[in-house]
Amino acid sequence: MDTPPLRYLSAADVLTAMPDVEERLSLAETTMLALVDDAQMPPKIGVDPAPADSFAHAMPAWMRGSAADASDDLLGVQWVVGFPENARRGSPAITATTIINDAVTGLPLGILDAGGITALRTAAVSGVAISRWGPADPGPVAIIGAGVQARSHLPLVGHLLPGVPVTLYDRDPERAQALAVEIAAGDHGQLGEVSIATDAAAAVEDAALVLTLVSFGPDRQAIPAEAFREDATIVAVDYDMCAPAAVAKKAALFLTDDRDQFLANRTNEQFAGYPEPGAMIGEAIAEGTPRPVGRVLVTHLGAGLADVVFGDAILRIAAARDIGTILER
């Protein structure tokens, strides 16, 4: 048996080999369904380095394929490290690396700079939720937070809800204004008129769809539950940074990507007072759960399996197109 090559993909290589938006949505749905089948993905394994608020998380994952010899199983790990003080040094505050292994031999096949993977797989999981349990009417959409996740989510929102008006809020007005200019210029897909709200509650009060995408940290940006529309779909990518427990308790449907990971993270500091989710996203897909009358809350914590599923697809495209650098073993 020939030893397969070990390929390194830079951040630019990853984006060049990224599947198109429809394929990303399909990969995200495959991941959500696998999490309720027989995939293995333990809650995040983490350590806390010395610098304040820093973290390092490992997310190993394995997914069974259809071949009897395991040749199409997926195996890998996502390694995410966050050092908030890097922003003052001019370095990225969060870095990520995905390693893809051969599921038959265990040999590493790819080392991928995973910043782009994390951003776009997160948006794709949100897209699966929006496409199935999104608002009954097409808009408007409120985006809370104008950083990397907003930029990865907006093209997907435009794909699913073309022409929808967007209301932005970020506690840094200049950052919100910069993103508004990009949206108006058409840099983020088929979106409609964009406006900037003066506070988060004002941003969500008329929004049929709310995406909360703020940075993690000790300073929560909680939005009162009564500020949201009674029929809003709320997709929380930032844990409970914006959506307090009252939103989850009053939701007609409360979903999460992975129940075990949610429960492991439900502490006195995170998800305090939250009920157990009604179902995992994959369970609701498999059961054909319709959108109920009332609010829907979808909280997804970031499934390392999604990074492996996306990383495998990207690595296959890169190999077919000869993208990246072959490393010596």
C-alpha positions in Angstrom: 0.0 0.0 0.0 1.4 3.4 -1.0 1.7 5.9 1.7 -0.6 8.8 0.9 0.8 12.3 0.8 0.6 14.8 3.7 -0.9 18.1 2.4 -0.7 21.4 4.1 -3.3 24.0 3.2 -2.9 27.7 4.2 -5.8 29.9 4.9 -5.8 31.1 1.3 -5.6 27.5 0.1 -8.6 26.5 2.3 -10.8 29.3 0.9 -9.7 28.4 -2.7 -10.8 24.8 -2.1 -13.9 25.6 -0.1 -17.1 23.9 -1.5 -19.9 26.2 -2.8 -22.7 27.4 -0.5 -25.2 24.6 -1.4 -22.5 21.9 -0.7 -21.7 23.6 2.5 -25.3 23.5 3.6 -25.4 19.8 2.7 -22.2 19.1 4.6 -23.6 20.9 7.7 -26.8 18.9 7.5 -24.8 15.6 7.2 -22.9 16.6 10.3 -26.0 17.4 12.3 -27.6 14.0 11.4 -24.3 12.1 12.1 -24.3 13.6 15.7 -27.5 11.7 16.5 -26.4 8.6 14.7 -23.1 6.9 15.6 -20.5 9.6 15.2 -18.2 10.2 18.1 -17.5 13.7 19.3 -16.8 14.2 23.0 -17.4 17.6 24.6 -14.5 20.1 24.0 -11.3 19.1 25.8 -9.8 22.3 27.0 -7.0 23.9 29.0 -6.6 27.5 30.3 -3.3 29.1 29.4 -1.9 31.7 31.8 -2.9 34.9 29.9 -6.2 36.3 31.1 -9.3 34.8 29.3 -7.1 32.6 27.1 -8.2 29.1 26.1 -7.1 26.1 24.1 -9.6 23.5 23.0 -9.2 20.1 21.2 -12.2 18.7 19.4 -11.5 15.1 18.1 -14.2 13.5 16.0 -15.0 10.4 14.0 -17.8 9.6 11.7 -18.7 6.2 10.2 -19.1 6.1 6.4 -20.9 3.5 4.3 -18.0 1.3 3.3 -17.4 -2.0 5.2 -13.7 -1.5 5.2 -14.0 2.0 6.8 -12.3 3.6 3.8 -14.9 6.4 3.8 -15.0 7.0 7.5 -13.8 10.4 8.6 -11.3 11.0 11.4 -9.7 14.2 12.6 -9.4 16.9 15.2 -9.9 20.6 15.4 -7.5 22.6 17.6 -8.7 26.1 18.5 -6.6 28.5 20.6 -7.8 31.9 21.8 -5.5 34.7 23.2 -7.6 37.9 23.5 -4.6 40.1 24.2 -3.2 39.3 20.7 -5.5 41.9 19.3 -3.3 44.6 20.9 -0.3 43.0 19.4 -1.7 43.0 15.9 -2.0 39.2 15.9 -5.2 37.1 15.5 -7.0 36.6 18.8 -8.2 33.1 17.7 -6.4 30.6 15.6 -7.5 27.2 14.5 -5.9 24.1 12.9 -7.7 21.0 11.5 -5.9 17.7 11.1 -7.4 15.0 8.9 -6.4 11.4 9.4 -6.8 8.3 7.2 -9.6 6.4 9.1 -8.1 3.0 8.0 -4.4 3.6 8.8 -4.5 6.6 11.1 -1.9 8.4 9.0 -2.3 12.2 8.8 -3.5 13.3 5.4 -3.9 17.0 5.8 -3.0 19.9 8.1 -5.4 22.8 7.4 -5.4 26.4 8.6 -8.9 26.3 9.9 -10.0 29.9 10.5 -12.0 29.9 7.3 -13.4 26.4 8.0 -14.7 27.4 11.4 -16.3 30.6 10.2 -18.0 29.0 7.2 -19.1 25.7 8.8 -20.6 27.7 11.6 -22.6 29.8 9.1 -23.7 26.7 7.3 -25.1 25.1 10.5 -27.0 28.4 11.0 -28.2 28.1 7.4 -29.6 24.6 8.0 -31.5 26.0 11.0 -32.8 29.0 9.0 -33.9 26.9 6.0 -35.9 24.6 8.3 -37.1 26.7 11.2 -36.7 30.3 9.9 -39.3 33.0 10.1 -42.6 32.6 8.4 -42.0 36.0 6.7 -38.8 36.8 5.0 -37.5 39.7 7.1 -36.1 41.9 8.4 -32.9 40.3 9.8 -31.0 41.6 12.8 -27.3 40.9 13.0 -25.8 41.4 16.5 -22.1 41.7 16.2 -20.2 42.9 13.1 -17.1 40.8 13.2 -15.9 37.6 11.4 -19.0 35.6 12.1 -21.2 38.3 10.7 -19.2 38.4 7.5 -19.4 34.6 7.1 -23.2 34.5 7.9 -24.4 37.4 5.6 -23.7 35.7 2.2 -25.6 32.7 3.5 -28.5 34.8 4.6 -28.6 36.5 1.2 -28.6 33.1 -0.4 -31.5 31.8 1.6 -33.4 35.1 1.9 -32.4 37.1 -1.2 -33.1 40.9 -0.9 -33.9 40.7 2.9 -33.3 44.0 4.7 -30.6 43.9 7.4 -30.3 45.8 10.7 -26.9 45.8 12.3 -25.7 46.4 15.8 -22.3 46.3 17.3 -21.2 48.1 20.4 -18.4 49.6 18.3 -20.3 51.9 16.0 -17.3 52.2 13.6 -17.2 48.5 13.1 -21.0 48.4 12.4 -20.6 51.3 9.9 -17.7 49.5 8.1 -19.8 46.4 7.7 -22.8 48.4 6.5 -20.7 50.0 3.8 -19.6 46.6 2.6 -23.2 45.3 2.5 -24.4 48.3 0.6 -21.5 47.7 -1.9 -22.7 44.2 -2.5 -19.7 42.5 -0.9 -21.8 40.0 1.1 -24.3 38.7 -1.4 -27.9 39.4 -2.3 -29.0 41.5 0.7 -31.5 44.4 0.8 -31.4 47.8 2.5 -29.1 48.0 5.6 -29.5 50.1 8.7 -27.6 50.5 11.9 -29.4 50.3 15.3 -28.3 52.3 18.3 -28.6 49.4 20.7 -29.2 45.7 20.5 -32.8 45.7 21.8 -33.8 48.2 19.1 -32.1 46.1 16.5 -34.2 43.0 17.2 -37.6 44.5 18.0 -38.8 44.2 14.4 -36.6 41.4 13.2 -38.2 38.1 12.1 -34.7 36.5 12.1 -32.0 37.4 14.7 -28.4 36.2 14.5 -26.3 36.8 17.7 -22.7 36.8 16.8 -20.8 38.8 19.4 -17.3 37.9 20.8 -17.0 35.8 23.9 -15.9 37.4 27.0 -16.8 38.3 30.6 -19.0 41.3 29.5 -22.3 39.8 28.4 -24.5 41.8 26.0 -27.8 40.3 27.1 -30.9 41.4 25.3 -34.2 41.4 27.3 -36.4 38.5 26.3 -39.3 40.9 25.7 -37.3 42.8 23.1 -37.6 39.9 20.6 -40.7 39.4 18.4 -43.0 36.7 19.7 -42.5 34.9 16.4 -38.8 35.5 15.9 -36.3 32.8 14.9 -33.2 33.4 17.0 -29.9 31.7 16.0 -27.4 32.1 18.8 -23.8 31.4 17.7 -22.3 33.1 20.8 -23.7 30.8 23.5 -25.8 32.9 25.9 -23.8 36.1 25.4 -27.0 37.8 24.0 -29.9 35.5 24.6 -30.7 35.1 28.3 -32.3 32.0 29.9 -35.8 33.6 29.6 -35.5 33.4 25.8 -34.9 29.6 26.0 -37.6 29.0 28.6 -40.2 30.8 26.5 -39.2 29.4 23.2 -41.8 27.2 21.4 -38.8 25.2 20.0 -35.3 25.2 21.5 -32.6 23.3 19.6 -28.9 22.8 20.0 -26.3 21.1 17.8 -25.1 18.7 20.5 -26.9 18.0 23.7 -24.0 16.5 25.6 -21.8 19.5 24.7 -24.5 21.9 25.8 -25.0 20.2 29.1 -21.3 20.1 29.7 -21.2 23.8 29.1 -24.3 24.6 31.2 -22.6 26.0 34.4 -23.0 28.9 36.7 -21.1 31.0 34.2 -22.6 29.8 30.9 -26.2 28.9 30.1 -27.2 29.6 33.7 -30.9 28.9 34.1 -31.3 27.4 30.7 -33.6 24.4 30.3 -32.6 21.3 28.5 -33.0 21.7 24.7 -36.1 20.2 23.2 -34.0 18.3 20.7 -30.8 18.3 18.8 -30.8 19.9 15.3 -30.1 16.4 13.8 -33.0 14.9 15.7 -35.4 17.6 14.6 -34.3 17.1 11.0 -34.7 13.3 11.2 -38.1 13.7 12.8 -39.3 16.3 10.3 -40.1 18.8 13.1 -42.0 21.7 11.6 -41.6 25.3 12.7 -44.1 25.9 15.5 -46.0 29.0 16.2 -44.0 31.3 18.4 -40.3 31.9 19.0 -37.6 29.4 17.9 -34.2 29.4 19.5 -31.3 27.5 17.9 -28.1 27.5 20.0 -25.1 25.8 18.3 -21.9 25.5 20.2 -19.6 24.6 17.4 -19.3 20.9 16.5 -15.7 19.7 15.9 -17.2 17.0 13.7 -18.2 19.8 11.3 -14.6 20.9 11.0 -13.6 17.3 10.1 -16.4 16.9 7.6 -15.6 20.2 6.0 -11.9 19.6 6.2 -12.2 16.3 4.4 -14.3 17.9 1.6 -11.8 20.7 1.3 -8.8 18.3 1.2 -10.4 16.2 -1.5 -11.0 19.3 -3.7 -7.4 20.5 -3.0 -6.0 17.1 -4.0 -8.0 17.1 -7.2 -6.9 20.7 -8.1 -3.3 20.3 -6.8 -3.8 23.1 -4.2 -1.5 23.4 -1.2 2.0 22.1 -0.2 3.0 18.5 0.1 5.0 18.0 3.3 7.7 15.4 4.0 6.6 12.7 6.5 
